[in-house]
């Protein structure tokens, strides 16, 4: 067996301990000292051709990390190219490691993972295909993604996608997947009027009145999915009862487990890993929410303490059925978010204590209270006679 294979820019070799696996070595100028230093790494491959390919990738990556130019004959070969799938996997792994180390908030990496899988790998095959040096081409690609999704991908999402693409490119430059080059400003990838485009696309979210909420919940008691669901009959009714009478967010309502509930203290304690704030939160239990939770647990049998009471259920068909049966045609009533808007609006009709409303919705600012409470004629009636 040959002990070494000399290439133009690197050498493949065996060690006394590597067996059939080839290693690569080459010399690189240290950017800090200007001196040459030896780089030695395993290719992880026993086949010489595969080992040579991996060695080329290692050499290119280290050259780029050091800010050294890549010769034209290698820069144009696939050795110097990396797919968005592979580069993205490396990027997400680094984000997850930094998230676990506490550098980023919980679930920080999952947002970029979603953008990568849903959009970036659909837009570009190779990392060097991303036109990060050509703002017009980047904007054209993002616009094309907007159109290819039936224009369902709003401009707010397009801005986020531009950020994800830029961060992926920055990561690739940092680890040596791409040559280090100055990047144009992020705003150059977007239309000048992007703020107006986002504002125009914002969907109005409205609230139900007390009577509409009651009619909606009553309609849900007659909903029968007929879809072979293994969940007990009436699950959608109890799910929405909990949403309306606790102001839980959708993800919290999906995840709520018996271990969260203090029946004696009449409280729900949301763990930090499930709250939007990333901190433990407490909410008081309304009797109707309590009744719905206890009934769901009873119908499902004995549940383990950490097993979700509802789980990630799809209630959109039940929502559409109940809206039609209750004859609610008001625009802006969404399948999940309307519950928090409705509960906050109904509560605002009963008190002028803004801090109490803020605590009810677990919002960090009074501005959010204003956003979630919707003025209506019912709230105006007590003061109309005073005019």
QUIQUI-V75185 format. One record per residue. N is the residue number from 1. SS is DSSP state (helix for helix, strand for strand, loop for the rest). D_CENTER is the distance of its C-alpha to the mean C-alpha in Angstrom with 1 decimal. Layout:
BEGIN
{{N | SS | D_CENTER} {N | SS | D_CENTER}}
END
This chain:
BEGIN
{{1 | loop | 50.9} {2 | loop | 50.3} {3 | loop | 49.2} {4 | strand | 47.6} {5 | strand | 46.7} {6 | strand | 47.0} {7 | loop | 44.7} {8 | loop | 44.9} {9 | loop | 42.0} {10 | loop | 41.5} {11 | strand | 43.4} {12 | strand | 42.4} {13 | strand | 44.3} {14 | loop | 44.7} {15 | loop | 45.2} {16 | loop | 47.4} {17 | loop | 44.4} {18 | loop | 42.0} {19 | loop | 44.0} {20 | loop | 43.2} {21 | loop | 39.9} {22 | loop | 40.2} {23 | strand | 39.2} {24 | strand | 39.0} {25 | strand | 40.5} {26 | strand | 40.9} {27 | strand | 41.7} {28 | strand | 39.4} {29 | strand | 40.4} {30 | loop | 38.8} {31 | loop | 37.5} {32 | loop | 38.5} {33 | loop | 42.1} {34 | loop | 42.9} {35 | loop | 44.2} {36 | strand | 43.5} {37 | strand | 41.6} {38 | strand | 41.3} {39 | strand | 38.1} {40 | strand | 38.3} {41 | strand | 35.5} {42 | strand | 35.5} {43 | loop | 34.5} {44 | loop | 34.1} {45 | loop | 36.2} {46 | loop | 39.8} {47 | loop | 40.3} {48 | helix | 41.6} {49 | helix | 39.9} {50 | helix | 36.5} {51 | helix | 37.2} {52 | helix | 38.3} {53 | helix | 35.1} {54 | helix | 32.9} {55 | helix | 35.4} {56 | helix | 34.9} {57 | helix | 31.1} {58 | helix | 31.7} {59 | helix | 34.4} {60 | helix | 32.3} {61 | helix | 29.4} {62 | helix | 31.8} {63 | helix | 33.7} {64 | helix | 30.6} {65 | helix | 29.6} {66 | loop | 33.2} {67 | loop | 33.1} {68 | loop | 35.9} {69 | loop | 36.4} {70 | loop | 35.9} {71 | loop | 39.1} {72 | helix | 39.0} {73 | helix | 40.1} {74 | helix | 37.0} {75 | helix | 34.5} {76 | loop | 35.2} {77 | loop | 34.9} {78 | helix | 31.9} {79 | helix | 32.3} {80 | helix | 30.8} {81 | loop | 28.0} {82 | loop | 24.6} {83 | strand | 22.3} {84 | helix | 18.7} {85 | helix | 17.9} {86 | helix | 19.8} {87 | helix | 18.9} {88 | helix | 15.1} {89 | helix | 15.7} {90 | helix | 17.6} {91 | helix | 15.1} {92 | helix | 12.3} {93 | helix | 15.1} {94 | helix | 16.2} {95 | helix | 12.9} {96 | helix | 12.8} {97 | helix | 16.5} {98 | helix | 16.3} {99 | helix | 13.6} {100 | helix | 16.2} {101 | loop | 18.9} {102 | loop | 17.6} {103 | loop | 17.1} {104 | loop | 13.5} {105 | loop | 12.0} {106 | loop | 10.6} {107 | loop | 7.2} {108 | helix | 7.3} {109 | helix | 7.5} {110 | helix | 4.8} {111 | helix | 2.8} {112 | helix | 6.5} {113 | helix | 7.3} {114 | helix | 5.9} {115 | helix | 7.9} {116 | helix | 10.6} {117 | helix | 11.3} {118 | helix | 11.1} {119 | helix | 12.8} {120 | helix | 14.2} {121 | helix | 16.3} {122 | helix | 17.5} {123 | helix | 18.7} {124 | loop | 20.4} {125 | loop | 22.2} {126 | strand | 23.3} {127 | helix | 21.8} {128 | helix | 25.0} {129 | helix | 24.5} {130 | loop | 21.8} {131 | loop | 24.1} {132 | loop | 23.0} {133 | loop | 26.7} {134 | loop | 27.2} {135 | helix | 25.3} {136 | helix | 27.0} {137 | helix | 25.9} {138 | helix | 22.2} {139 | helix | 22.3} {140 | helix | 24.1} {141 | helix | 21.5} {142 | helix | 18.7} {143 | helix | 21.1} {144 | helix | 21.8} {145 | helix | 18.2} {146 | helix | 18.3} {147 | helix | 21.6} {148 | helix | 20.8} {149 | loop | 18.2} {150 | loop | 21.0} {151 | loop | 19.9} {152 | loop | 17.1} {153 | loop | 14.6} {154 | loop | 15.4} {155 | helix | 16.4} {156 | helix | 13.7} {157 | helix | 11.2} {158 | helix | 14.0} {159 | helix | 14.2} {160 | helix | 10.6} {161 | helix | 11.5} {162 | helix | 14.7} {163 | helix | 13.3} {164 | helix | 11.4} {165 | helix | 14.7} {166 | helix | 16.7} {167 | helix | 15.0} {168 | helix | 15.5} {169 | helix | 19.1} {170 | helix | 19.7} {171 | helix | 18.8} {172 | helix | 21.1} {173 | helix | 23.8} {174 | helix | 23.5} {175 | helix | 23.9} {176 | loop | 26.5} {177 | loop | 24.9} {178 | loop | 25.9} {179 | loop | 28.8} {180 | loop | 28.2} {181 | loop | 28.6} {182 | loop | 27.9} {183 | loop | 25.0} {184 | loop | 25.5} {185 | loop | 23.8} {186 | helix | 20.3} {187 | helix | 22.0} {188 | helix | 24.3} {189 | helix | 21.7} {190 | loop | 21.3} {191 | loop | 23.9} {192 | loop | 26.1} {193 | loop | 25.5} {194 | helix | 21.7} {195 | helix | 21.7} {196 | helix | 24.1} {197 | helix | 22.1} {198 | helix | 19.0} {199 | helix | 21.4} {200 | helix | 23.2} {201 | helix | 20.1} {202 | loop | 19.1} {203 | loop | 19.8} {204 | loop | 22.2} {205 | loop | 21.3} {206 | loop | 24.6} {207 | loop | 26.0} {208 | loop | 28.5} {209 | loop | 31.9} {210 | helix | 33.2} {211 | helix | 35.4} {212 | helix | 32.6} {213 | helix | 30.4} {214 | helix | 33.4} {215 | helix | 34.1} {216 | helix | 30.6} {217 | helix | 30.6} {218 | helix | 34.1} {219 | helix | 33.2} {220 | helix | 30.5} {221 | loop | 33.3} {222 | loop | 34.8} {223 | loop | 31.7} {224 | loop | 32.2} {225 | loop | 29.5} {226 | loop | 32.0} {227 | loop | 29.3} {228 | loop | 30.3} {229 | loop | 27.7} {230 | loop | 28.6} {231 | loop | 27.5} {232 | loop | 30.4} {233 | loop | 31.7} {234 | loop | 30.5} {235 | helix | 27.1} {236 | helix | 25.5} {237 | helix | 28.1} {238 | helix | 27.5} {239 | helix | 23.7} {240 | helix | 24.2} {241 | helix | 27.0} {242 | helix | 24.8} {243 | helix | 22.2} {244 | helix | 25.0} {245 | helix | 27.0} {246 | helix | 24.5} {247 | loop | 21.8} {248 | loop | 19.2} {249 | loop | 15.7} {250 | helix | 14.6} {251 | helix | 12.5} {252 | helix | 15.5} {253 | helix | 17.9} {254 | helix | 16.5} {255 | helix | 16.7} {256 | loop | 20.0} {257 | strand | 22.6} {258 | helix | 26.4} {259 | helix | 26.0} {260 | helix | 24.2} {261 | strand | 27.2} {262 | strand | 30.3} {263 | loop | 32.7} {264 | loop | 35.6} {265 | loop | 33.9} {266 | loop | 32.2} {267 | strand | 28.8} {268 | strand | 25.2} {269 | strand | 23.8} {270 | strand | 20.0} {271 | loop | 19.1} {272 | helix | 17.2} {273 | helix | 14.5} {274 | helix | 13.8} {275 | loop | 14.5} {276 | loop | 12.5} {277 | loop | 15.0} {278 | loop | 14.6} {279 | loop | 18.4} {280 | loop | 20.5} {281 | strand | 21.4} {282 | strand | 24.4} {283 | strand | 25.1} {284 | strand | 28.6} {285 | loop | 29.2} {286 | loop | 30.8} {287 | helix | 33.6} {288 | helix | 32.1} {289 | helix | 28.7} {290 | helix | 30.8} {291 | helix | 32.8} {292 | helix | 29.9} {293 | helix | 28.2} {294 | helix | 31.6} {295 | helix | 32.5} {296 | helix | 29.3} {297 | helix | 29.9} {298 | helix | 33.6} {299 | helix | 33.0} {300 | helix | 30.6} {301 | loop | 33.2} {302 | loop | 32.8} {303 | loop | 29.2} {304 | loop | 28.2} {305 | loop | 27.1} {306 | loop | 23.5} {307 | loop | 23.1} {308 | strand | 21.0} {309 | loop | 23.5} {310 | loop | 21.7} {311 | loop | 18.8} {312 | loop | 16.1} {313 | loop | 18.7} {314 | loop | 18.9} {315 | loop | 21.1} {316 | helix | 21.0} {317 | helix | 24.5} {318 | helix | 25.8} {319 | helix | 24.5} {320 | helix | 26.2} {321 | helix | 29.3} {322 | helix | 29.7} {323 | helix | 29.1} {324 | helix | 31.9} {325 | helix | 34.2} {326 | loop | 33.9} {327 | loop | 34.5} {328 | loop | 31.7} {329 | loop | 31.2} {330 | loop | 29.7} {331 | loop | 26.9} {332 | loop | 23.6} {333 | loop | 23.4} {334 | loop | 20.0} {335 | loop | 19.6} {336 | loop | 17.6} {337 | loop | 17.4} {338 | helix | 21.2} {339 | helix | 22.1} {340 | helix | 21.1} {341 | helix | 22.7} {342 | helix | 25.7} {343 | helix | 26.3} {344 | helix | 26.1} {345 | helix | 28.5} {346 | helix | 30.9} {347 | helix | 31.0} {348 | helix | 31.6} {349 | loop | 34.7} {350 | loop | 36.0} {351 | loop | 35.7} {352 | loop | 35.7} {353 | loop | 34.3} {354 | helix | 31.1} {355 | helix | 30.3} {356 | helix | 30.5} {357 | helix | 28.1} {358 | helix | 25.7} {359 | helix | 26.0} {360 | helix | 25.7} {361 | helix | 22.2} {362 | loop | 21.2} {363 | loop | 20.5} {364 | loop | 21.1} {365 | loop | 23.3} {366 | helix | 25.9} {367 | helix | 24.5} {368 | helix | 21.7} {369 | helix | 24.7} {370 | helix | 26.2} {371 | helix | 23.1} {372 | helix | 22.9} {373 | loop | 26.7} {374 | loop | 28.4} {375 | loop | 32.2} {376 | loop | 34.4} {377 | helix | 38.1} {378 | helix | 38.2} {379 | helix | 37.3} {380 | helix | 40.0} {381 | helix | 42.7} {382 | helix | 43.9} {383 | helix | 44.6} {384 | helix | 46.0} {385 | loop | 49.4} {386 | loop | 49.4} {387 | loop | 49.3}}
END
